[in-house]
Amino acid sequence: MYIDFSREYKLALLKYLEDELLSLPDVRFGRHNNETVVRIFKKSSKYSELKMDKCDKNIIDICNQRLAIKKKIKLLCKDVSKTSVKIQNTGIHQISRSTWDKIKPGMNTISTESKYVHKGIHMRSRLELIVAQTLDNLELEYKYEPVINSGVFTFSPDFMVYLPAFETCIIIECLGMIDDDRYLLKNIGKIGEYLSSNFKLGRDLLIIHGYSNSIQSPEEIHNDIVSAINKIAAECVF
């Protein structure tokens, strides 16, 4: 999952996950009399216990969230040693967690006859399907065809990927027939709007492409996404 990412990205992600863990209430699963219980810790090491059937769903969700974060931290610590890092995300688009959460995916008006379906979402092409699968394999947060108003332009990218460690995003556009002149001309304006809004190709703007008879391989798409994230990490981690 993290093997191809740079040391800078792993350190930034590790810092983010540790901060995220500290921000959550200290509730954990435990065992008592051969039953699974939830332990609610106070500021000291003391805790109270609740049986699962007495627990609010929100508390159980937090327990599971903490477990998932700890698992990721453990994996990252196998690759990098903990060290103090400074994150400075100047020069890139800043999007807070609260802003990201307000961005809605598109209405998914694609025909239900589409054979390219990922997690219940109908997609326009095999290229988009591979991108979605790759993002999931990398455990990256993304939204499909969201509508974003920048104040100057209204964007509706194929994918918007959120990097919470840097509070920024990557825009991914899938252009499947770049050898078709009319298709290419139709999309040039859209790419120009991104460039005018200070997105940089290969960093926070990726063009995943194909031709009439071929598309980028899953490995190439994986490498393009990882490379873009590593570029952002190199600019932001000190």
C-alpha positions in Angstrom: 0.0 0.0 0.0 2.8 2.5 0.9 5.8 0.8 -0.7 6.1 3.2 -3.7 5.6 6.4 -1.7 8.5 8.6 -0.8 9.9 8.9 2.7 8.5 12.5 2.9 5.0 11.4 2.1 5.1 8.6 4.6 6.4 10.9 7.4 3.7 13.5 6.6 1.0 10.8 6.6 2.3 9.3 9.9 2.2 12.7 11.5 -1.4 13.3 10.3 -2.6 9.9 11.5 -1.0 10.3 14.9 -2.7 13.7 15.2 -6.0 12.2 14.1 -5.7 9.5 16.7 -5.1 12.0 19.5 -8.1 14.0 18.4 -10.5 11.0 18.9 -12.0 10.0 22.2 -10.0 7.3 23.8 -12.4 4.4 23.5 -11.2 0.8 22.8 -12.4 -2.7 22.4 -11.5 -5.1 25.2 -12.4 -8.5 26.7 -14.1 -9.1 30.0 -15.5 -12.5 31.1 -15.0 -13.8 27.5 -17.1 -11.0 26.1 -16.1 -8.1 23.9 -16.6 -4.8 25.8 -15.8 -1.1 25.1 -13.5 0.6 27.4 -13.8 4.4 27.8 -10.6 5.9 29.1 -10.3 9.0 31.1 -7.2 11.3 31.3 -5.7 8.9 33.7 -5.2 5.2 32.9 -8.6 4.4 34.5 -11.5 3.4 32.4 -15.1 2.4 32.5 -16.5 -0.6 30.6 -19.7 -1.0 28.6 -21.1 -4.2 27.1 -21.5 -4.0 23.3 -25.3 -4.1 23.4 -25.2 -1.0 25.7 -22.9 1.0 23.4 -24.0 3.8 21.2 -23.2 3.1 17.5 -21.1 6.2 17.4 -18.8 4.9 20.1 -18.4 1.6 18.2 -17.6 3.5 15.0 -14.9 5.5 16.9 -13.4 2.2 18.2 -13.2 0.9 14.7 -11.8 4.1 13.4 -9.0 4.0 16.0 -8.2 0.4 15.1 -7.9 1.3 11.4 -5.6 4.3 12.1 -3.4 2.2 14.4 -3.1 -0.4 11.7 -1.9 2.2 9.2 0.5 3.7 11.7 2.0 0.3 12.4 2.5 -0.3 8.6 4.1 3.1 8.2 6.5 2.6 11.1 7.9 -0.5 9.4 9.2 1.8 6.6 10.1 5.0 8.4 11.3 5.9 11.9 9.3 8.5 13.7 10.9 12.0 13.4 9.7 15.5 13.8 8.6 17.0 10.5 7.1 20.4 9.5 4.4 20.6 6.9 4.2 23.8 4.9 1.6 23.7 2.2 2.3 27.1 0.5 2.0 27.3 -3.2 -0.6 24.5 -3.5 -4.4 24.6 -3.3 -5.4 24.4 0.3 -8.6 22.5 1.3 -9.5 22.0 4.9 -11.1 18.8 6.0 -14.4 20.6 6.6 -14.4 22.0 3.1 -13.6 18.6 1.6 -16.5 17.0 3.5 -18.9 19.5 2.0 -17.9 18.7 -1.6 -20.4 16.3 -3.0 -19.8 13.7 -5.7 -21.6 14.1 -8.9 -25.2 13.0 -9.4 -23.9 10.0 -11.4 -26.2 10.5 -14.4 -24.3 7.9 -16.4 -26.5 5.2 -17.9 -27.1 2.2 -15.7 -26.3 0.2 -18.7 -22.7 1.1 -18.4 -20.6 -2.0 -17.8 -18.0 -0.1 -15.9 -19.3 -0.1 -12.3 -17.1 0.4 -9.2 -18.7 0.2 -5.7 -22.1 0.9 -7.1 -21.0 3.9 -9.2 -21.4 3.7 -12.9 -18.4 5.1 -14.8 -17.9 6.3 -18.3 -15.0 4.1 -19.3 -12.6 1.3 -18.5 -9.9 4.0 -18.0 -12.0 5.6 -15.2 -12.7 2.2 -13.7 -8.9 1.5 -13.4 -8.3 4.9 -11.9 -10.9 4.3 -9.2 -9.5 0.8 -8.5 -6.0 2.2 -8.2 -7.1 5.0 -5.8 -8.8 2.4 -3.6 -5.7 0.2 -3.7 -3.6 3.1 -2.5 -6.2 3.9 0.2 -6.7 7.5 -1.1 -9.8 9.5 -0.5 -11.5 10.7 -3.6 -14.8 11.8 -5.1 -16.1 11.0 -8.6 -17.2 13.9 -10.8 -17.7 16.5 -8.0 -18.8 20.0 -8.8 -16.4 22.6 -7.5 -16.8 26.4 -7.7 -13.5 28.2 -7.5 -15.0 31.6 -7.7 -13.6 32.1 -11.3 -14.4 28.7 -12.8 -16.8 25.8 -12.0 -14.9 22.5 -12.3 -16.3 19.0 -12.6 -13.2 16.8 -12.7 -13.4 13.1 -13.3 -11.8 12.5 -9.9 -10.8 14.8 -7.0 -8.3 13.2 -4.6 -7.9 14.6 -1.1 -4.5 14.4 0.7 -5.4 15.3 4.3 -1.7 15.3 5.4 -1.2 18.4 3.2 -4.8 19.7 3.2 -4.7 19.8 -0.6 -6.1 17.9 -3.6 -5.1 16.3 -6.9 -7.4 16.6 -9.9 -7.5 13.7 -12.3 -8.9 13.9 -15.8 -9.3 10.8 -17.9 -8.9 11.5 -21.6 -9.5 8.2 -23.4 -9.1 9.3 -27.1 -6.4 11.8 -27.4 -5.8 10.7 -31.0 -9.2 12.0 -31.9 -8.9 15.7 -32.9 -12.5 16.7 -32.1 -12.4 14.9 -28.8 -9.1 16.6 -27.9 -10.3 20.1 -28.9 -13.4 19.5 -26.7 -11.2 19.0 -23.7 -8.5 21.6 -24.2 -10.6 24.4 -22.7 -11.2 22.4 -19.6 -7.5 21.7 -19.1 -6.7 25.4 -19.8 -9.0 26.4 -17.0 -7.1 24.2 -14.5 -3.8 25.6 -15.6 -5.2 29.2 -15.3 -6.2 28.3 -11.7 -2.6 27.4 -10.8 -2.9 23.6 -11.1 0.4 22.1 -12.3 0.5 19.2 -14.7 2.2 16.1 -13.1 1.7 17.5 -9.6 -1.9 18.4 -8.7 -3.3 17.9 -12.2 -3.0 14.5 -13.8 -4.1 13.6 -17.3 -4.6 9.9 -17.5 -4.9 9.2 -21.2 -5.6 6.6 -23.8 -6.0 6.3 -27.6 -8.9 4.8 -29.6 -7.4 1.3 -29.4 -5.3 1.4 -26.2 -5.1 3.0 -22.7 -2.5 3.5 -20.0 -1.8 0.3 -18.1 -2.8 -0.1 -14.4 0.9 0.1 -13.5 1.4 3.3 -15.4 -1.7 4.9 -13.8 -0.4 3.7 -10.3 3.0 5.2 -11.0 1.6 8.6 -12.2 -0.6 9.0 -9.1 2.2 8.0 -6.7 4.7 10.3 -8.5 2.3 13.3 -8.2 1.8 12.7 -4.5 5.6 12.4 -4.0 6.1 15.7 -5.8 3.7 17.4 -3.4 5.4 15.8 -0.4 8.8 17.0 -1.6 7.5 20.6 -1.7 5.7 20.5 1.6 7.8 18.4 4.1 10.7 20.0 5.9 
